[in-house]
Each structure stands twice: as C-alpha cells, then as structure tokens.
C-alpha cells in the first residue's frame, strides 16, 4: 500500500493557472527558447524560467523575486511549468544565470519579440501608440560587470554597456535614492505594452523619445499615430519626426504657446463631446513644421487652477512682506546700491511688485553717543522701503490660462483626425500611467530591486514589463468576452460589471487547489463563478483548471 502522503497531494493553483494560460497563448516560452537557445542538459529551458519568474511576479504575495524558490513551495510547479519541474529547481543561482543570458541577448529585443507574437495571437490593434517614461528608485550600491572588464582594459561594444543606476530627476519624489528609467510604448487597445527600454537613471526623456519611436517603427510595421507628453515636443525632435504622425502636448514655456493660449476670442471656442471641455484650433509652424494646435480648456481643471493661483498669490504676499521688511533694515553705502537691491527683490516675485519706493538717508558720526552741532559726519548710509502691490495683469492672465493646455499634431487633414479625436487620443495617454502604477505597486516584486548588478536589474525590469503584458492581455481578453456575451461578474462591492480588474479576479481565485489522488488530478474550490471566468479566458487557461 502506498504511503498516504504519496497517494494524496494538495497543491496551490489559485489564479496562477490564468497567468500560465495567458503565457501559453502568447507562445512566450517557445519564443524565448528560440532567441536564447536551449542547452541539452538543462532541466528547465530559458523560456520556462521566464514563465516561472512571471508567475512569481504576478503572485501578488509578499514573496519578492529573491524568495523565488520559497514562492513555489506548495505550488503545482509541474502542472504550471512542466513535467519534472520542482521548487528546488527554481533557485536564485539558476535565476541569476538566466537573467545574465537575457541581458546578453538584449532585453529590448526579447521584450519586443514576445510582444509582437502576443499582439498577433491576441489580435491587438495598434492604430495609435503612447510613449512615456518613469523612474524606478532603488537602494544600495551597484557595480556593473563592465566596470570590472574595463579594469582589465578590455573593449566593450557600446550596445552591451550596462545601464547606470545613478541619481537623476525622480518622478517618485525620492531624489535621495538612485534610480533607473523605464521607457514604454503601449497601445490604446487594452493598454498593451509593445515596447520597453531600460535606461540609465540620469537619461533625459527629451533626448531619447524620438529614438525610441524610431526603434519601435523599425521593429513593428506601424503607420499609426505616436502620442507622447511634452517631453517629446522640442524643435530638434519635431524635425527628427518628419516621417512620423504624432500628437504631443506643447510646453507652455514656449513663447508662441504663451501667446496663443491667451489670445482666444469667445467665438473661437466650440463645445467638446467630452463633458466639461471646450476646444479652439490654431495653426502653427513651430520649428518650421506645419501643425495644428488644439487649445483645450477643462472646466474642472480651471476651477482647481484658479484656486491654486489664489493660494500662490497669498503665499507669495507673505514671502514678499517678509523680504521687504528684511531689506528695509539693511544699510547701503549709496543710493544706487539700494535701488538695485529693491528692484531685484521686486522682480523676483511673479504676482507682486514694489511701488512708492522711498529712500532714507542715515548719517553716521565719528564720535560715540549723541553728536553735538559741530560734530562732523563720518559717512552717509541709505535705507529703502516701499509698498507691495499685486500685478493685476499677470494674475488675470494666469487665471485665464488656468485649466488650459495645448495639443499639437502634424496631421493637418481634419478628415483623417479631427480636433475631438486629438483630445481623445491624448487622454488615452493615461494607459502608460496605469502601467507605471502597476509596476510600482508595493505587492509587486519590483518594490525592492534586490540584485546588485545593473545588468541583472535591467533584465528584471524586462520581466516586470512582461508581467504587465500578461496582466493586461488577460484583462483585455476577459473584458472583451464579457462584453461580447453581454455578461458580467460581481466586483468588490457585489455589483455586476463587464469591466473587472484582473487584480480582483486574481483575488477571487484564492484557495483553488490541485488535488492529486493516486495520480488522478482534480480541482478543489473551483466554484461555478470561477469556472465561468476561466471558460471566458479560453482553452489555454481552462486546461490548468482541468476544464475540457
């Protein structure tokens, strides 16, 4: 008779069957194995290791990547990854070696290859794409392999140089921490990431965004519209993008933009299909490029902007009064010095200026104490004061600008892209922001990048992007199927929705187990609702829950 422990096994599946199924449908393992190559004596292939890392990354538990082996203890590894795969095979030494391989092949190359295959399998549309970047903060010191090689005076190909984890402009408001940068291109169809590039922490978006778009266009047969924030909009970038169709926000630091955002007659405004917005169109040839400028005013943002201006005026007045009091106590050797000082102070304020300036002479004597009538003056000092007034025309202009922004496009034909569509495409730029919030989620393993080699950090960042790719493909597919069948599932507050988040779906699958009795498999806790979700997600996911 078999030992009871051997006769029965209860292993965790939870939501990982969904993750594994989407990975299979993407053909990720096969694509990675082709690019990286398989060694005959290896128990796991590079693609299977990557699949395991994504399962770990989307585990949504307090089990980051440096607890890789521990994460798989009690999980159905053979069922999810492949026959003969055990938790002990998924150790940190093995994962480190695979990360090195991924880096050597090229993280952007691997990501793009996988994304192209996935987009094809899931029929993802890419009529427009959205480019943005974010910073990922890390702690500790990092030494790259290239430094060690350079010490040995060996030459390195430029494209193989590791990223530099250094201080730079921190979007996380953590200037104390070193960082690296992730640039990402996603499609508006389901927020699917199509391109990912990991860069050094001090790279400026303005200098690399056009290069990213050109790289993307080389790898994808893309003729759609490129959408990006104001970092893309520089004279040099616009010239470099002559062959691309684009939409970008115009920085209000440009003088032409400052003028046009104010110079709009009431008759030029027209209502938008989006509630609370109105639109006015202008022409521009900034940087010698013919383009349309669409000035947008948001009613909600205008109210908020005016409140912010009033707050800044009040705060600046307090600062101005303190500055003038301090200046009025100072003594100057001559009147011109006093004049320079008070004019400099007045010009330092945006909403205020000093008027009714008065200069007071102060005589100093050689003798100590109260001078008599015959006492001779040693020197003359000057003090200055005045009255603080608001600059009404500046305040009025700021309140007019409040809630307004400018979008530019080089698509001049309104039949191809009208003003309303320009606004819609730009609003879809939030797709990148949602993706970056996902990558920075504390429950995600990226909350602490643990490895100390920049090469491996870069490879882990690619895995992070692939986790987002899998997550959004699953969410897109489920929502599409629910909408197609006019069906829904309950959300967190027990209301039926056809747009559930995958995070909620993953939570719904907690405590689903694979039970193996005498070699026979069956599922435990697969409720009717859970089975319905799996069926909507298709055959690849269904097989992991033993649904035929």
DOTOR-871079 format. One record per residue (C-alpha): residue in three letters; y, x, z. Coordinates in steps of 0.5 Angstrom, whole numbers, plus 500, padded with zeros to 3 digits. Last residue first. Example, Ala and Ser with C-alpha at 12.3 -4.5 7.8 and 13.67 -1.06 7.14 Angstrom:
<recs>
Ser498527514;Ala491525516;
</recs>
This chain:
<recs>
Unk541475458;Unk544476465;Unk541482468;Unk548484472;Unk549490468;Unk547487462;Unk552482462;Unk558487462;Unk556490455;Unk554483453;Unk561479454;Unk566479458;Unk566471458;Unk559472461;Unk561476466;Unk566471469;Unk562465468;Unk556469472;Unk562471478;Unk563463478;Unk556461479;Unk555466484;Unk551473483;Unk550474491;Unk544478489;Unk541481483;Unk534482480;Unk530488478;Unk523489479;Unk520496480;Unk516494486;Unk522490489;Unk529492486;Unk535489489;Unk542490485;Unk548488489;Unk554484489;Unk558484496;Unk565485492;Unk565482486;Unk571477487;Unk575484489;Unk574486482;Unk577480479;Unk583480483;Unk584487481;Unk583485474;Unk589480474;Unk587473472;Unk591470466;Unk587463465;Unk589461472;Unk586456477;Unk589456483;Unk586458490;Unk591462492;Unk588469490;Unk586466483;Unk581461481;Unk578462474;Unk581459468;Unk578455461;Unk582453455;Unk576457451;Unk580461447;Unk585462453;Unk579464458;Unk576469452;Unk583472451;Unk584473459;Unk578476460;Unk579481454;Unk586483456;Unk583484463;Unk577489461;Unk582493456;Unk587494461;Unk582496466;Unk578501461;Unk585504459;Unk588505466;Unk582509468;Unk582513461;Unk589515464;Unk587517470;Unk581521467;Unk587524463;Unk591526469;Unk584529472;Unk584534466;Unk591536467;Unk590537475;Unk584541472;Unk588546468;Unk593546474;Unk588549479;Unk589547486;Unk585541486;Unk587535490;Unk591530487;Unk593525492;Unk595518490;Unk591519484;Unk584516487;Unk587509486;Unk588505493;Unk595508493;Unk597505486;Unk601511483;Unk597510476;Unk597502477;Unk605503477;Unk605507471;Unk601502467;Unk606497469;Unk612501467;Unk609502461;Unk608495459;Unk615494462;Unk617496455;Unk615489453;Unk623487454;Unk625492448;Unk620488444;Unk623481446;Unk630484445;Unk629486438;Unk626480436;Unk632476438;Unk636480434;Unk632479428;Unk626484425;Unk624484418;Unk629478416;Unk634482420;Unk634488415;Unk637493418;Unk631496422;Unk635503425;Unk635499432;Unk639500437;Unk639496444;Unk646495448;Unk646493455;Unk650488459;Unk650485466;Unk656488469;Unk660491463;Unk666485464;Unk666487471;Unk666494470;Unk672493465;Unk676489470;Unk675494476;Unk678499471;Unk684495469;Unk685494476;Unk686501479;Unk686499486;Unk692502490;Unk692507496;Unk699509499;Unk702516499;Unk702523503;Unk704530503;Unk705536507;Unk709542506;Unk711548509;Unk717552509;Unk717559512;Unk720564518;Unk727559519;Unk732563523;Unk734560530;Unk742559531;Unk741552533;Unk736553538;Unk728553537;Unk723549541;Unk718554543;Unk716561540;Unk721564536;Unk719566528;Unk721559526;Unk717554522;Unk720548517;Unk716542515;Unk718539509;Unk715532507;Unk712530500;Unk712523499;Unk707519493;Unk708512492;Unk701511489;Unk694514490;Unk689512486;Unk683507486;Unk677505483;Unk674511480;Unk676516485;Unk676524484;Unk683523480;Unk687521487;Unk684527490;Unk686532485;Unk693529484;Unk694530492;Unk692537491;Unk696539485;Unk702536488;Unk701540495;Unk700546491;Unk707544487;Unk710543494;Unk709550496;Unk705553502;Unk701547504;Unk700544510;Unk694539511;Unk694533516;Unk696528510;Unk689531506;Unk685529512;Unk688522512;Unk688521504;Unk680523504;Unk679518510;Unk682513506;Unk679514500;Unk672514503;Unk673507506;Unk676505499;Unk670508496;Unk665503500;Unk669497498;Unk670498491;Unk662500491;Unk660494494;Unk665490489;Unk661493483;Unk655492486;Unk656484487;Unk659484480;Unk652487477;Unk648482481;Unk652477478;Unk651480471;Unk644482472;Unk643474473;Unk647472467;Unk644478462;Unk648480457;Unk645484451;Unk649488446;Unk645489439;Unk647495435;Unk644495428;Unk643502425;Unk646507420;Unk644514422;Unk650519421;Unk649521429;Unk652514430;Unk653510424;Unk654503428;Unk654496426;Unk655490432;Unk651484434;Unk652480440;Unk647476444;Unk646472450;Unk641472456;Unk640467462;Unk634463458;Unk630467453;Unk631464446;Unk638467446;Unk645464445;Unk650467441;Unk656471443;Unk661473437;Unk666467439;Unk667470446;Unk670476442;Unk666483444;Unk670489445;Unk667491452;Unk660494450;Unk663496443;Unk668501447;Unk663504452;Unk658505446;Unk662509442;Unk664513448;Unk656515449;Unk655515457;Unk653508456;Unk646510454;Unk643506448;Unk637503449;Unk632504443;Unk628501438;Unk625505432;Unk622505425;Unk620512424;Unk622517418;Unk629518420;Unk626520427;Unk629527427;Unk636525426;Unk636520431;Unk633525436;Unk638530435;Unk644525436;Unk640523442;Unk637516444;Unk630517446;Unk632518453;Unk635511453;Unk628507453;Unk623507448;Unk620503442;Unk617505436;Unk616500431;Unk610499426;Unk607504421;Unk601507424;Unk595510421;Unk594514428;Unk593521429;Unk599524425;Unk603518428;Unk602519435;Unk604527434;Unk610524431;Unk612520437;Unk610525442;Unk615530438;Unk620525438;Unk620524446;Unk620531448;Unk627534449;Unk630527451;Unk624527456;Unk626533460;Unk620537462;Unk621540469;Unk614538472;Unk610541466;Unk606536461;Unk600531461;Unk600527454;Unk597520453;Unk596516447;Unk594509446;Unk595506452;Unk593498452;Unk599494455;Unk595488452;Unk598487445;Unk604491447;Unk601497445;Unk602503450;Unk604510449;Unk604515455;Unk608521457;Unk605524464;Unk609529468;Unk607534473;Unk610535480;Unk612539486;Unk615535492;Unk622536496;Unk625532490;Unk621526492;Unk625520489;Unk619518485;Unk622519479;Unk623526481;Unk627530476;Unk624537477;Unk620542482;Unk614545479;Unk607544477;Unk607548470;Unk602545465;Unk596550463;Unk597554456;Unk592553451;Unk597550446;Unk600557446;Unk594561445;Unk593566450;Unk594574450;Unk590578455;Unk594583459;Unk589582465;Unk595579470;Unk596575464;Unk589572465;Unk590571472;Unk597567470;Unk593563465;Unk588561470;Unk593557474;Unk595557481;Unk598551485;Unk601551491;Unk601544496;Unk603537495;Unk603533488;Unk608528485;Unk607525479;Unk613524474;Unk613518469;Unk614518462;Unk615512456;Unk613510449;Unk612503447;Unk608501441;Unk609496436;Unk605492431;Unk599496434;Unk594490435;Unk587492439;Unk581490435;Unk577491441;Unk572496438;Unk578499434;Unk582500440;Unk576503443;Unk575508438;Unk582510437;Unk583510445;Unk577515446;Unk579520440;Unk586519443;Unk584521450;Unk580527448;Unk585530443;Unk590529449;Unk586533454;Unk584538449;Unk577542448;Unk579547454;Unk581542459;Unk575537458;Unk571543459;Unk574545465;Unk574538468;Unk566538466;Unk566545471;Unk569541476;Unk565535476;Unk559539477;Unk561543483;Unk564537486;Unk557533486;Unk555528482;Unk547530481;Unk546528488;Unk548521487;Unk542520482;Unk542520475;Unk534519473;Unk536514468;Unk543513466;Unk550511469;Unk550504472;Unk543503473;Unk541510475;Unk547510479;Unk546504483;Unk551505489;Unk548507496;Unk551514495;Unk556514489;Unk562515493;Unk559520497;Unk558525491;Unk565524489;Unk569525495;Unk574530492;Unk575524487;Unk578519492;Unk574514496;Unk578510500;Unk576504495;Unk579501489;Unk572504485;Unk576504479;Unk577512480;Unk570513482;Unk567508476;Unk572513471;Unk569519474;Unk562517473;Unk564515466;Unk566522465;Unk560525468;Unk556521463;Unk560523457;Unk560530459;Unk552529459;Unk548529465;Unk541532467;Unk544538463;Unk538543460;Unk540541453;Unk547542453;Unk551537450;Unk558537446;Unk565536448;Unk567532442;Unk561529440;Unk559527448;Unk566524449;Unk565519443;Unk558517445;Unk560516452;Unk566512451;Unk563507446;Unk569503448;Unk563497449;Unk560502454;Unk566503458;Unk567496458;Unk560495461;Unk561500466;Unk567497469;Unk564490469;Unk558493472;Unk562497477;Unk565490480;Unk560490486;Unk554494484;Unk551496491;Unk544498491;Unk538494495;Unk531498494;Unk525495496;Unk518498495;Unk520505497;Unk523503503;Unk517498505;Unk512504504;Unk507503498;Unk500500500;
</recs>
